[in-house]
């Protein structure tokens, strides 16, 4: 079984469209791992994601949509997103947004084993695929393998691209997909989204730092 784990799209249809184009010849099962919205183009992104046959999880973005999301998605769609499941299991792999019991838990490539065991020790043994912290990693802790699929729309990876994972027969493989960054930047700048200028400057015109993101998330986790 092949599963494409597409997490943290953050309303970036340019990045998601490029990934879906790449997957056209692979034809995997699709899991959208939460935070599909929370960015410049929520309506377009939801429509694009729903145009393919996939399973959807709820992230903190779907649970608490911001004012921009509420202005650009109908109450019906917002309610549907809020009712999405927090986790699903496919082919022996558990998929959830951040942790099985919370969509806000911070886990990074540098999280200590003791913290990992507290978060994931009660899970069914095996592979757990998460997102939320926007960088890929693969960590072994006890009987568990904790895999962050990365972020399609807002990656902190020392590169500007869409990051995702292909889980084949239970084994995760990391992937990255190029998209038209200049087009995305121009359309975001023209969108009226309040976060446009900062997002373009920090995530498209500059290369987001993986090390800095991990350091910041670990400070927040330990606070």
MDTraj code that builds the backbone (N, CA, C; nanometers):
import mdtraj as md
import numpy as np

residues = "UNK UNK UNK UNK UNK UNK UNK UNK UNK UNK UNK UNK UNK UNK UNK UNK UNK UNK UNK UNK UNK UNK UNK UNK UNK UNK UNK UNK UNK UNK UNK UNK UNK UNK UNK UNK UNK UNK UNK UNK UNK UNK UNK UNK UNK UNK UNK UNK UNK UNK UNK UNK UNK UNK UNK UNK UNK UNK UNK UNK UNK UNK UNK UNK UNK UNK UNK UNK UNK UNK UNK UNK UNK UNK UNK UNK UNK UNK UNK UNK UNK UNK UNK UNK UNK UNK UNK UNK UNK UNK UNK UNK UNK UNK UNK UNK UNK UNK UNK UNK UNK UNK UNK UNK UNK UNK UNK UNK UNK UNK UNK UNK UNK UNK UNK UNK UNK UNK UNK UNK UNK UNK UNK UNK UNK UNK UNK UNK UNK UNK UNK UNK UNK UNK UNK UNK UNK UNK UNK UNK UNK UNK UNK UNK UNK UNK UNK UNK UNK UNK UNK UNK UNK UNK UNK UNK UNK UNK UNK UNK UNK UNK UNK UNK UNK UNK UNK UNK UNK UNK UNK UNK UNK UNK UNK UNK UNK UNK UNK UNK UNK UNK UNK UNK UNK UNK UNK UNK UNK UNK UNK UNK UNK UNK UNK UNK UNK UNK UNK UNK UNK UNK UNK UNK UNK UNK UNK UNK UNK UNK UNK UNK UNK UNK UNK UNK UNK UNK UNK UNK UNK UNK UNK".split()
xyz = np.array([
    [0.0839, -0.1198, 0.0000],
    [0.0000, 0.0000, 0.0000],
    [0.0872, 0.1246, 0.0000],
    [0.0531, 0.2211, -0.0843],
    [0.1248, 0.3487, -0.0895],
    [0.0332, 0.4590, -0.0389],
    [0.0852, 0.5385, 0.0556],
    [0.0099, 0.6503, 0.1116],
    [0.0951, 0.7755, 0.1006],
    [0.0412, 0.8787, 0.0382],
    [0.1080, 1.0084, 0.0343],
    [0.0557, 1.0904, 0.1512],
    [0.1450, 1.1255, 0.2435],
    [0.1097, 1.2034, 0.3617],
    [0.1375, 1.3501, 0.3326],
    [0.0314, 1.4273, 0.3179],
    [0.0409, 1.5681, 0.2795],
    [-0.0066, 1.6524, 0.3974],
    [0.0872, 1.7088, 0.4678],
    [0.0581, 1.7806, 0.5921],
    [0.0862, 1.9301, 0.5762],
    [0.0188, 2.0104, 0.6585],
    [0.0504, 2.1530, 0.6731],
    [0.0616, 2.2239, 0.5380],
    [-0.0442, 2.2135, 0.4605],
    [-0.0493, 2.2823, 0.3308],
    [-0.0623, 2.4337, 0.3512],
    [-0.1307, 2.4733, 0.4554],
    [-0.1466, 2.6141, 0.4925],
    [-0.1941, 2.7007, 0.3755],
    [-0.2994, 2.6515, 0.3105],
    [-0.3686, 2.7295, 0.2073],
    [-0.2762, 2.7774, 0.0960],
    [-0.1858, 2.6901, 0.0561],
    [-0.0919, 2.7184, -0.0528],
    [-0.1221, 2.6268, -0.1708],
    [-0.2187, 2.6616, -0.2570],
    [-0.2561, 2.5738, -0.3677],
    [-0.1445, 2.5571, -0.4699],
    [-0.0542, 2.6527, -0.4805],
    [0.0572, 2.6400, -0.5750],
    [0.1437, 2.5190, -0.5387],
    [0.1742, 2.5064, -0.4107],
    [0.2564, 2.3943, -0.3644],
    [0.1788, 2.2633, -0.3714],
    [0.0528, 2.2654, -0.3252],
    [-0.0266, 2.1430, -0.3278],
    [-0.0489, 2.0948, -0.4697],
    [-0.0776, 2.1860, -0.5617],
    [-0.0994, 2.1459, -0.7004],
    [0.0223, 2.0786, -0.7604],
    [0.1409, 2.1285, -0.7282],
    [0.2630, 2.0675, -0.7803],
    [0.2805, 1.9259, -0.7270],
    [0.2496, 1.9056, -0.5992],
    [0.2606, 1.7710, -0.5416],
    [0.1589, 1.6771, -0.6052],
    [0.0359, 1.7223, -0.6198],
    [-0.0666, 1.6361, -0.6804],
    [-0.0314, 1.6013, -0.8244],
    [0.0289, 1.6950, -0.8976],
    [0.0733, 1.6643, -1.0339],
    [0.1799, 1.5548, -1.0329],
    [0.2709, 1.5637, -0.9377],
    [0.3776, 1.4632, -0.9278],
    [0.3212, 1.3265, -0.8923],
    [0.2135, 1.3252, -0.8156],
    [0.1558, 1.1990, -0.7702],
    [0.0615, 1.1353, -0.8715],
    [0.0339, 1.2043, -0.9807],
    [-0.0658, 1.1547, -1.0762],
    [-0.0311, 1.0165, -1.1294],
    [0.0972, 0.9912, -1.1493],
    [0.1380, 0.8614, -1.2038],
    [0.1634, 0.7578, -1.0954],
    [0.1629, 0.8005, -0.9696],
    [0.1889, 0.7089, -0.8583],
    [0.0595, 0.6487, -0.8064],
    [-0.0460, 0.7290, -0.8056],
    [-0.1800, 0.6883, -0.7638],
    [-0.1818, 0.6262, -0.6245],
    [-0.1292, 0.6986, -0.5235],
    [-0.1354, 0.6448, -0.3872],
    [-0.2660, 0.6824, -0.3188],
    [-0.2913, 0.6239, -0.2042],
    [-0.3924, 0.6790, -0.1152],
    [-0.3377, 0.8111, -0.0627],
    [-0.4262, 0.9083, -0.0404],
    [-0.3840, 1.0400, 0.0061],
    [-0.4354, 1.0641, 0.1469],
    [-0.3484, 1.1143, 0.2330],
    [-0.3878, 1.1585, 0.3662],
    [-0.3475, 1.3045, 0.3805],
    [-0.4472, 1.3896, 0.3992],
    [-0.4217, 1.5305, 0.4299],
    [-0.4187, 1.5428, 0.5817],
    [-0.3007, 1.5717, 0.6354],
    [-0.2766, 1.5554, 0.7781],
    [-0.3049, 1.6751, 0.8659],
    [-0.3925, 1.7641, 0.8228],
    [-0.4293, 1.8774, 0.9064],
    [-0.3580, 2.0054, 0.8685],
    [-0.4162, 2.1177, 0.9095],
    [-0.3703, 2.2514, 0.8713],
    [-0.3672, 2.2662, 0.7187],
    [-0.4742, 2.2191, 0.6582],
    [-0.4943, 2.2435, 0.5150],
    [-0.5168, 2.3924, 0.4923],
    [-0.5821, 2.4573, 0.5889],
    [-0.6075, 2.6019, 0.5811],
    [-0.5080, 2.6743, 0.6721],
    [-0.5304, 2.8069, 0.6904],
    [-0.4363, 2.8843, 0.7700],
    [-0.3286, 2.9457, 0.6835],
    [-0.3707, 3.0174, 0.5799],
    [-0.2771, 3.0760, 0.4856],
    [-0.3521, 3.1594, 0.3834],
    [-0.2889, 3.1913, 0.2711],
    [-0.3443, 3.2920, 0.1804],
    [-0.4693, 3.2525, 0.1028],
    [-0.4818, 3.1257, 0.0616],
    [-0.5903, 3.0877, -0.0291],
    [-0.6686, 2.9678, 0.0256],
    [-0.7448, 2.9857, 0.1340],
    [-0.8144, 2.8714, 0.1932],
    [-0.9193, 2.8097, 0.1020],
    [-1.0002, 2.8925, 0.0344],
    [-1.1059, 2.8370, -0.0511],
    [-1.0464, 2.7557, -0.1654],
    [-0.9495, 2.8133, -0.2346],
    [-0.8893, 2.7443, -0.3484],
    [-0.8207, 2.6147, -0.3050],
    [-0.7586, 2.6173, -0.1884],
    [-0.6870, 2.4988, -0.1413],
    [-0.7822, 2.3872, -0.1026],
    [-0.8896, 2.4219, -0.0321],
    [-0.9878, 2.3202, 0.0046],
    [-1.0510, 2.2598, -0.1203],
    [-1.0846, 2.3440, -0.2178],
    [-1.1428, 2.2937, -0.3419],
    [-1.0464, 2.2002, -0.4141],
    [-0.9182, 2.2373, -0.4179],
    [-0.8189, 2.1533, -0.4851],
    [-0.8036, 2.0201, -0.4132],
    [-0.7942, 2.0239, -0.2817],
    [-0.7785, 1.8995, -0.2055],
    [-0.9001, 1.8092, -0.2216],
    [-1.0182, 1.8690, -0.2258],
    [-1.1398, 1.7884, -0.2391],
    [-1.1628, 1.7391, -0.3817],
    [-1.0835, 1.7870, -0.4760],
    [-1.0980, 1.7403, -0.6139],
    [-1.0345, 1.6038, -0.6348],
    [-0.9590, 1.5568, -0.5353],
    [-0.8966, 1.4247, -0.5431],
    [-0.9543, 1.3381, -0.4319],
    [-0.9364, 1.2099, -0.4450],
    [-0.9905, 1.1154, -0.3475],
    [-0.8895, 1.1011, -0.2347],
    [-0.9198, 1.1593, -0.1189],
    [-0.8270, 1.1526, -0.0076],
    [-0.8987, 1.1435, 0.1257],
    [-0.8212, 1.1154, 0.2295],
    [-0.8700, 1.1170, 0.3668],
    [-0.8166, 1.2425, 0.4345],
    [-0.8975, 1.3024, 0.5194],
    [-0.8634, 1.4301, 0.5798],
    [-0.8613, 1.4188, 0.7316],
    [-0.7599, 1.4778, 0.7916],
    [-0.7497, 1.4886, 0.9362],
    [-0.7687, 1.6335, 0.9787],
    [-0.8086, 1.6504, 1.1025],
    [-0.8228, 1.7843, 1.1590],
    [-0.6930, 1.8265, 1.2273],
    [-0.6450, 1.9449, 1.1923],
    [-0.5339, 2.0056, 1.2643],
    [-0.5854, 2.1197, 1.3491],
    [-0.4947, 2.1866, 1.4165],
    [-0.5364, 2.3018, 1.4964],
    [-0.5944, 2.4126, 1.4082],
    [-0.5514, 2.4200, 1.2826],
    [-0.6065, 2.5194, 1.1908],
    [-0.7530, 2.4958, 1.1606],
    [-0.7918, 2.3705, 1.1441],
    [-0.9329, 2.3393, 1.1193],
    [-1.0159, 2.3549, 1.2468],
    [-0.9543, 2.3253, 1.3597],
    [-1.0263, 2.3363, 1.4874],
    [-1.0516, 2.4825, 1.5249],
    [-0.9552, 2.5694, 1.4965],
    [-0.9682, 2.7107, 1.5300],
    [-0.9298, 2.7960, 1.4087],
    [-1.0156, 2.8022, 1.3070],
    [-0.9845, 2.8819, 1.1885],
    [-0.9723, 3.0300, 1.2242],
    [-0.8820, 3.0995, 1.1553],
    [-0.8632, 3.2413, 1.1838],
    [-0.9648, 3.3252, 1.1066],
    [-0.9567, 3.4555, 1.1239],
    [-1.0552, 3.5452, 1.0625],
    [-1.0525, 3.5376, 0.9104],
    [-0.9349, 3.5215, 0.8522],
    [-0.9227, 3.5124, 0.7060],
    [-0.9913, 3.3855, 0.6552],
    [-0.9682, 3.2747, 0.7236],
    [-1.0342, 3.1498, 0.6851],
    [-1.1858, 3.1640, 0.6953],
    [-1.2338, 3.2238, 0.8035],
    [-1.3782, 3.2376, 0.8237],
    [-1.4408, 3.3299, 0.7193],
    [-1.3615, 3.4250, 0.6697],
    [-1.4135, 3.5162, 0.5675],
    [-1.4168, 3.4526, 0.4293],
    [-1.3372, 3.3479, 0.4064],
    [-1.3242, 3.2920, 0.2719],
    [-1.3779, 3.1497, 0.2584],
    [-1.4283, 3.0929, 0.3679],
    [-1.4914, 2.9616, 0.3633],
    [-1.6321, 2.9738, 0.4195],
    [-1.7238, 2.8996, 0.3618],
    [-1.8615, 2.9071, 0.4083],
    [-1.8746, 2.8419, 0.5456],
    [-1.9779, 2.8781, 0.6220],
    [-2.0002, 2.8116, 0.7509],
    [-2.0134, 2.6600, 0.7377],
    [-2.0708, 2.6150, 0.6277],
    [-2.0855, 2.4707, 0.6074],
    [-1.9486, 2.4043, 0.5945],
    [-1.8615, 2.4624, 0.5136],
    [-1.7283, 2.4053, 0.4953],
    [-1.6487, 2.4108, 0.6256],
    [-1.6561, 2.5219, 0.6964],
    [-1.5858, 2.5341, 0.8238],
    [-1.6322, 2.4280, 0.9225],
    [-1.7624, 2.4031, 0.9263],
    [-1.8154, 2.3013, 1.0166],
    [-1.7677, 2.1624, 0.9759],
    [-1.7624, 2.1361, 0.8462],
    [-1.7139, 2.0065, 0.7982],
    [-1.5674, 1.9866, 0.8357],
    [-1.4881, 2.0905, 0.8213],
    [-1.3466, 2.0799, 0.8577],
    [-1.3299, 2.0569, 1.0074],
    [-1.4106, 2.1242, 1.0875],
    [-1.4008, 2.1099, 1.2325],
    [-1.4391, 1.9695, 1.2794],
    [-1.5198, 1.8992, 1.2008],
    [-1.5653, 1.7645, 1.2382],
    [-1.4727, 1.6538, 1.1879],
    [-1.3662, 1.6890, 1.1205],
    [-1.2759, 1.5860, 1.0696],
    [-1.2141, 1.5057, 1.1849],
    [-1.1782, 1.3806, 1.1607],
    [-1.1177, 1.3006, 1.2675],
    [-0.9786, 1.3507, 1.3047],
    [-0.9391, 1.3244, 1.4277],
    [-0.8066, 1.3653, 1.4747],
    [-0.6982, 1.2667, 1.4337],
    [-0.7365, 1.1441, 1.4025],
    [-0.6380, 1.0435, 1.3637],
    [-0.7035, 0.9356, 1.2790],
    [-0.6235, 0.8710, 1.2001],
    [-0.6686, 0.7541, 1.1254],
    [-0.5538, 0.6532, 1.1219],
    [-0.5870, 0.5277, 1.0986],
    [-0.4862, 0.4221, 1.0859],
    [-0.5023, 0.3555, 0.9504],
    [-0.3915, 0.3460, 0.8774],
    [-0.3909, 0.2814, 0.7468],
    [-0.2709, 0.1888, 0.7372],
    [-0.2945, 0.0662, 0.7016],
    [-0.1875, -0.0297, 0.6779],
    [-0.0923, -0.0374, 0.7981],
    [-0.1494, -0.0279, 0.9180],
    [-0.0694, -0.0391, 1.0393],
    [0.0043, 0.0872, 1.0797],
    [-0.0185, 0.1981, 1.0084],
    [0.0458, 0.3259, 1.0383],
    [-0.0594, 0.4215, 1.0934],
    [-0.0241, 0.4897, 1.2031],
    [-0.1147, 0.5874, 1.2629],
    [-0.0797, 0.7262, 1.2115],
    [-0.1801, 0.7986, 1.1638],
    [-0.1622, 0.9352, 1.1139],
    [-0.2384, 1.0305, 1.2058],
    [-0.1707, 1.1346, 1.2540],
    [-0.2353, 1.2387, 1.3334],
    [-0.1593, 1.3691, 1.3094],
    [-0.2191, 1.4804, 1.3495],
    [-0.1575, 1.6078, 1.3139],
    [-0.0305, 1.6361, 1.3940],
    [-0.0390, 1.6266, 1.5261],
    [0.0775, 1.6566, 1.6102],
    [0.1062, 1.5441, 1.7089],
    [0.0026, 1.4873, 1.7658],
    [0.0129, 1.3741, 1.8584],
    [-0.1255, 1.3110, 1.8677],
    [-0.1352, 1.1867, 1.9129],
    [-0.2661, 1.1218, 1.9182],
    [-0.3667, 1.1923, 2.0076],
    [-0.3190, 1.2618, 2.1123],
    [-0.4125, 1.3233, 2.2062],
    [-0.4134, 1.4753, 2.2009],
    [-0.3420, 1.5360, 2.1053],
    [-0.3375, 1.6820, 2.0965],
    [-0.2909, 1.7250, 1.9585],
    [-0.3536, 1.8308, 1.9046],
    [-0.3087, 1.8844, 1.7759],
    [-0.2107, 2.0006, 1.7942],
    [-0.1628, 2.0205, 1.9179],
    [-0.0708, 2.1299, 1.9458],
    [0.0641, 2.0845, 2.0009],
    [0.0807, 1.9558, 2.0267],
    [0.2067, 1.9053, 2.0804],
    [0.3219, 1.9366, 1.9855],
    [0.4309, 1.9872, 2.0415],
    [0.5491, 2.0206, 1.9621],
    [0.6517, 1.9081, 1.9710],
    [0.6816, 1.8485, 1.8575],
    [0.7837, 1.7443, 1.8486],
    [0.8774, 1.7812, 1.7353],
    [1.0067, 1.7787, 1.7625],
    [1.1055, 1.8143, 1.6611],
    [1.2101, 1.7044, 1.6477],
    [1.2997, 1.7253, 1.5538],
    [1.4094, 1.6311, 1.5345],
    [1.5028, 1.6268, 1.6544],
    [1.4935, 1.7267, 1.7440],
    [1.5806, 1.7332, 1.8619],
    [1.5076, 1.7066, 1.9926],
    [1.3821, 1.6681, 1.9874],
    [1.3079, 1.6417, 2.1108],
    [1.3686, 1.5228, 2.1848],
    [1.3956, 1.5365, 2.3148],
    [1.4562, 1.4261, 2.3905],
    [1.3689, 1.3010, 2.3925],
    [1.4342, 1.1877, 2.4074],
    [1.3649, 1.0592, 2.4070],
    [1.2606, 1.0527, 2.5176],
    [1.2919, 1.1102, 2.6343],
    [1.1976, 1.1056, 2.7455],
    [1.0663, 1.1753, 2.7093],
    [1.0770, 1.2894, 2.6409],
    [0.9566, 1.3619, 2.6001],
    [0.8812, 1.2861, 2.4924],
    [0.9546, 1.2254, 2.3995],
    [0.8902, 1.1455, 2.2966],
    [0.8118, 1.0296, 2.3582],
    [0.8714, 0.9670, 2.4582],
    [0.8055, 0.8531, 2.5213],
    [0.6798, 0.8964, 2.5956],
    [0.6834, 1.0146, 2.6577],
    [0.5626, 1.0639, 2.7252],
    [0.4510, 1.0913, 2.6250],
    [0.4886, 1.1437, 2.5093],
    [0.3870, 1.1792, 2.4094],
    [0.3322, 1.0582, 2.3363],
    [0.4200, 0.9668, 2.2983],
    [0.3792, 0.8586, 2.2084],
    [0.3824, 0.7201, 2.2722],
    [0.4210, 0.7117, 2.3974],
    [0.4367, 0.5812, 2.4607],
    [0.3088, 0.5027, 2.4722],
    [0.1950, 0.5710, 2.4737],
    [0.0682, 0.5002, 2.4857],
    [0.0055, 0.4609, 2.3538],
    [0.0737, 0.4927, 2.2429],
    [0.0183, 0.4604, 2.1106],
    [0.0307, 0.3118, 2.0810],
    [-0.0448, 0.2682, 1.9840],
    [-0.0233, 0.1346, 1.9301],
    [0.1177, 0.1284, 1.8736],
    [0.1875, 0.0205, 1.8965],
    [0.3260, 0.0090, 1.8510],
    [0.3348, 0.0210, 1.6995],
    [0.4406, 0.0874, 1.6530],
    [0.4619, 0.0991, 1.5094],
    [0.4902, 0.2413, 1.4677],
    [0.4633, 0.2703, 1.3414],
    [0.4942, 0.4004, 1.2827],
    [0.3808, 0.4986, 1.3112],
    [0.4180, 0.6187, 1.3563],
    [0.3236, 0.7281, 1.3751],
    [0.3707, 0.8437, 1.2869],
    [0.2846, 0.8898, 1.1967],
    [0.3181, 1.0011, 1.1077],
    [0.2483, 1.1267, 1.1591],
    [0.3283, 1.2316, 1.1799],
    [0.2780, 1.3577, 1.2311],
    [0.3220, 1.4724, 1.1406],
    [0.2847, 1.5932, 1.1802],
    [0.3288, 1.7144, 1.1134],
    [0.3463, 1.8237, 1.2163],
    [0.2855, 1.9384, 1.1929],
    [0.2713, 2.0502, 1.2868],
    [0.3972, 2.1347, 1.3019],
    [0.5160, 2.0745, 1.3055],
    [0.6378, 2.1533, 1.3238],
    [0.7153, 2.1736, 1.1932],
    [0.6576, 2.1337, 1.0817],
    [0.6995, 2.1795, 0.9493],
    [0.8420, 2.1403, 0.9091],
    [0.8945, 2.0320, 0.9631],
    [1.0240, 1.9815, 0.9153],
    [1.0242, 1.8296, 0.9282],
    [1.0887, 1.7657, 0.8340],
    [1.0888, 1.6202, 0.8277],
    [1.1901, 1.5604, 0.9257],
    [1.1502, 1.4508, 0.9888],
    [1.2440, 1.3725, 1.0689],
    [1.1884, 1.2327, 1.0870],
    [1.2737, 1.1435, 1.1285],
    [1.2399, 1.0025, 1.1474],
    [1.3111, 0.9573, 1.2737],
    [1.2354, 0.9380, 1.3824],
    [1.2929, 0.9093, 1.5130],
    [1.2417, 0.7754, 1.5652],
    [1.3325, 0.6955, 1.6199],
    [1.2955, 0.5706, 1.6844],
    [1.2898, 0.5937, 1.8347],
    [1.1784, 0.5531, 1.8953],
    [1.1666, 0.5624, 2.0408],
    [1.0913, 0.4398, 2.0895],
    [1.1625, 0.3504, 2.1544],
    [1.1024, 0.2266, 2.2005],
    [1.0471, 0.1472, 2.0843],
    [0.9198, 0.1117, 2.0961],
    [0.8544, 0.0326, 1.9908],
    [0.7930, 0.1207, 1.8840],
    [0.8234, 0.2515, 1.8902],
    [0.7616, 0.3446, 1.7973],
    [0.8638, 0.4044, 1.7015],
    [0.8133, 0.4441, 1.5876],
    [0.8911, 0.5206, 1.4902],
    [0.8096, 0.6455, 1.4605],
    [0.8606, 0.7607, 1.5035],
    [0.7886, 0.8867, 1.4901],
    [0.8416, 0.9583, 1.3664],
    [0.7534, 0.9819, 1.2699],
    [0.7929, 1.0396, 1.1416],
    [0.7161, 1.1690, 1.1199],
    [0.7878, 1.2770, 1.0947],
    [0.7228, 1.4016, 1.0547],
    [0.7277, 1.4090, 0.9028],
    [0.6102, 1.4193, 0.8408],
    [0.6023, 1.4185, 0.6946],
    [0.6526, 1.5470, 0.6315],
    [0.6684, 1.6536, 0.7121],
    [0.7086, 1.7824, 0.6575],
    [0.5874, 1.8659, 0.6216],
    [0.6125, 1.9826, 0.5685],
    [0.5056, 2.0765, 0.5340],
    [0.5030, 2.1008, 0.3838],
    [0.3858, 2.0850, 0.3254],
    [0.3701, 2.1127, 0.1831],
    [0.3800, 2.2624, 0.1556],
    [0.3181, 2.3440, 0.2412],
    [0.3047, 2.4854, 0.2080],
    [0.3887, 2.5830, 0.2852],
    [0.4547, 2.5384, 0.3942],
    [0.5293, 2.6320, 0.4782],
    [0.6461, 2.5580, 0.5441],
    [0.7324, 2.5024, 0.4630],
    [0.8388, 2.4158, 0.5147],
    [0.9533, 2.4961, 0.5753],
    [1.0071, 2.4422, 0.6860],
    [1.1286, 2.4965, 0.7470],
    [1.2399, 2.3951, 0.7208],
    [1.2983, 2.4025, 0.6013],
    [1.3860, 2.2939, 0.5572],
    [1.5118, 2.3426, 0.4842],
    [1.5497, 2.4684, 0.5014],
    [1.6657, 2.5218, 0.4292],
    [1.6464, 2.5147, 0.2782],
    [1.5216, 2.5162, 0.2346],
    [1.4904, 2.5079, 0.0929],
    [1.3462, 2.5547, 0.0742],
    [1.3179, 2.6148, -0.0392],
    [1.1812, 2.6569, -0.0695],
    [1.1203, 2.5532, -0.1632],
    [1.0381, 2.4672, -0.1090],
    [0.9758, 2.3583, -0.1845],
    [0.8630, 2.3011, -0.0998],
    [0.7871, 2.2105, -0.1587],
    [0.6821, 2.1386, -0.0862],
    [0.7405, 2.0073, -0.0349],
    [0.7294, 1.9837, 0.0949],
    [0.7857, 1.8640, 0.1568],
    [0.6724, 1.7732, 0.2040],
    [0.6854, 1.6432, 0.1776],
    [0.5824, 1.5467, 0.2109],
    [0.6464, 1.4097, 0.2217],
    [0.5667, 1.3091, 0.2539],
    [0.6204, 1.1736, 0.2691],
    [0.5340, 1.0745, 0.1930],
    [0.6004, 0.9769, 0.1346],
    [0.5327, 0.8631, 0.0727],
    [0.5573, 0.7424, 0.1624],
    [0.4511, 0.6877, 0.2159],
    [0.4613, 0.5719, 0.3053],
    [0.4240, 0.4484, 0.2246],
    [0.5230, 0.3648, 0.1999],
    [0.5034, 0.2480, 0.1143],
    [0.5185, 0.1210, 0.1960],
    [0.4089, 0.0463, 0.2080],
    [0.4064, -0.0756, 0.2896],
    [0.4586, -0.0481, 0.4304],
    [0.4171, 0.0659, 0.4855],
    [0.4534, 0.1013, 0.6218],
    [0.5875, 0.1695, 0.6379],
    [0.6627, 0.1832, 0.5296],
    [0.7952, 0.2448, 0.5364],
    [0.7900, 0.3856, 0.4787],
    [0.8234, 0.4890, 0.5589],
    [0.8161, 0.6262, 0.5098],
    [0.9385, 0.6657, 0.4284],
    [0.9131, 0.7365, 0.3195],
    [1.0180, 0.7895, 0.2328],
    [0.9930, 0.9391, 0.2168],
    [1.0930, 1.0209, 0.2436],
    [1.0754, 1.1655, 0.2366],
    [1.0849, 1.2149, 0.0927],
    [1.0007, 1.3129, 0.0602],
    [0.9959, 1.3698, -0.0735],
    [0.9920, 1.5221, -0.0651],
    [1.0381, 1.5862, -0.1720],
    [1.0209, 1.7306, -0.1871],
    [0.9860, 1.7597, -0.3324],
    [0.9022, 1.8595, -0.3521],
    [0.8520, 1.8927, -0.4849],
    [0.8673, 2.0423, -0.5084],
    [0.9254, 2.0787, -0.6222],
    [0.9382, 2.2201, -0.6589],
    [0.8043, 2.2741, -0.7064],
    [0.7807, 2.4015, -0.6803],
    [0.6630, 2.4684, -0.7345],
    [0.7037, 2.6066, -0.7822],
    [0.6127, 2.6742, -0.8496],
    [0.6431, 2.8045, -0.9086],
    [0.6415, 2.9108, -0.7984],
    [0.7581, 2.9353, -0.7418],
    [0.7693, 3.0261, -0.6277],
    [0.7364, 3.1695, -0.6678],
    [0.7825, 3.2122, -0.7831],
    [0.7573, 3.3500, -0.8258],
    [0.6082, 3.3755, -0.8466],
    [0.5412, 3.2819, -0.9071],
    [0.3968, 3.2973, -0.9254],
    [0.3261, 3.2997, -0.7909],
    [0.3652, 3.2091, -0.7021],
    [0.3034, 3.2058, -0.5700],
    [0.3239, 3.3375, -0.4971],
    [0.4463, 3.3902, -0.5003],
    [0.4756, 3.5154, -0.4309],
    [0.3915, 3.6300, -0.4865],
    [0.3840, 3.6400, -0.6192],
    [0.3090, 3.7488, -0.6812],
    [0.1608, 3.7405, -0.6471],
    [0.1038, 3.6213, -0.6511],
    [-0.0391, 3.6073, -0.6237],
    [-0.0702, 3.6282, -0.4755],
    [0.0192, 3.5857, -0.3880],
    [-0.0018, 3.6100, -0.2450],
    [0.0050, 3.7593, -0.2148],
    [0.1020, 3.8279, -0.2736],
    [0.1148, 3.9721, -0.2512],
    [-0.0088, 4.0484, -0.2984],
    [-0.0765, 3.9950, -0.3993],
    [-0.1962, 4.0610, -0.4524],
    [-0.3259, 4.0129, -0.3875],
    [-0.3159, 3.9210, -0.2927],
    [-0.4351, 3.8542, -0.2400],
    [-0.5122, 3.9364, -0.1371],
    [-0.4462, 4.0289, -0.0716],
    [-0.5097, 4.1000, 0.0381],
    [-0.4976, 4.0294, 0.1715],
    [-0.4382, 3.9132, 0.1752],
    [-0.4176, 3.8391, 0.2996],
    [-0.3304, 3.9214, 0.3940],
    [-0.3702, 3.9418, 0.5179],
    [-0.2918, 4.0247, 0.6097],
    [-0.1487, 3.9762, 0.6317],
    [-0.1267, 3.8473, 0.6212],
    [0.0075, 3.7941, 0.6447],
    [0.0941, 3.7866, 0.5206],
    [0.0481, 3.8438, 0.4093],
    [0.1149, 3.8245, 0.2805],
    [0.2598, 3.8716, 0.2804],
    [0.2841, 3.9955, 0.3213],
    [0.4181, 4.0524, 0.3106],
    [0.5188, 3.9718, 0.3921],
    [0.4831, 3.9393, 0.5166],
    [0.5748, 3.8640, 0.6020],
    [0.5977, 3.7233, 0.5485],
    [0.4904, 3.6582, 0.5022],
    [0.5060, 3.5215, 0.4527],
    [0.5963, 3.5167, 0.3294],
    [0.5730, 3.6049, 0.2368],
    [0.6549, 3.6067, 0.1147],
    [0.8003, 3.6346, 0.1493],
    [0.8236, 3.7321, 0.2365],
    [0.9605, 3.7684, 0.2721],
    [1.0320, 3.6561, 0.3448],
    [0.9616, 3.5868, 0.4332],
    [1.0267, 3.4893, 0.5208],
    [1.0261, 3.3469, 0.4673],
    [0.9302, 3.3159, 0.3777],
    [0.9149, 3.1768, 0.3339],
    [0.9354, 3.1541, 0.1849],
    [0.9276, 3.2595, 0.1044],
    [0.9429, 3.2436, -0.0401],
    [1.0652, 3.3185, -0.0938],
    [1.0839, 3.4427, -0.0495],
    [1.2000, 3.5196, -0.0946],
    [1.3264, 3.4806, -0.0194],
    [1.3094, 3.4259, 0.0996],
    [1.4214, 3.3788, 0.1810],
    [1.4065, 3.2284, 0.2012],
    [1.5133, 3.1646, 0.2455],
    [1.5113, 3.0210, 0.2713],
    [1.4916, 2.9974, 0.4209],
    [1.3789, 2.9451, 0.4632],
    [1.3547, 2.9232, 0.6063],
    [1.4562, 2.8261, 0.6662],
    [1.5074, 2.8592, 0.7812],
    [1.6119, 2.7802, 0.8454],
    [1.5536, 2.6646, 0.9262],
    [1.5958, 2.5458, 0.8959],
    [1.5551, 2.4279, 0.9720],
    [1.6068, 2.4358, 1.1158],
    [1.7354, 2.4701, 1.1315],
    [1.7954, 2.4733, 1.2644],
    [1.7280, 2.5772, 1.3533],
    [1.6992, 2.6941, 1.2982],
    [1.6346, 2.7991, 1.3773],
    [1.4929, 2.7596, 1.4166],
    [1.4212, 2.6940, 1.3255],
    [1.2857, 2.6496, 1.3576],
    [1.2878, 2.5462, 1.4694],
    [1.3777, 2.4499, 1.4607],
    [1.3880, 2.3468, 1.5647],
    [1.4210, 2.4107, 1.6988],
    [1.5149, 2.5040, 1.6994],
    [1.5532, 2.5706, 1.8240],
    [1.4345, 2.6446, 1.8850],
    [1.3594, 2.7153, 1.8014],
    [1.2455, 2.7904, 1.8530],
    [1.1364, 2.6973, 1.9055],
    [1.1056, 2.5909, 1.8320],
    [1.0035, 2.4970, 1.8772],
    [1.0454, 2.4286, 2.0071],
    [1.1733, 2.3953, 2.0197],
    [1.2191, 2.3298, 2.1424],
    [1.2116, 2.4239, 2.2624],
    [1.2375, 2.5523, 2.2412],
    [1.2211, 2.6480, 2.3512],
    [1.0753, 2.6540, 2.3950],
    [0.9854, 2.6561, 2.2967],
    [0.8424, 2.6598, 2.3292],
    [0.7978, 2.5309, 2.3974],
    [0.8484, 2.4192, 2.3489],
    [0.8090, 2.2902, 2.4075],
    [0.8521, 2.2804, 2.5528],
    [0.9715, 2.3291, 2.5814],
    [1.0272, 2.3159, 2.7165],
    [0.9760, 2.4230, 2.8125],
    [0.9073, 2.5255, 2.7597],
    [0.8639, 2.6365, 2.8467],
    [0.7541, 2.5917, 2.9447],
])
top = md.Topology()
chain = top.add_chain()
for i, resn in enumerate(residues, 1):
    res = top.add_residue(resn, chain, resSeq=i)
    for name in ("N", "CA", "C"):
        top.add_atom(name, md.element.get_by_symbol(name[0]), res)
traj = md.Trajectory(xyz[None], top)
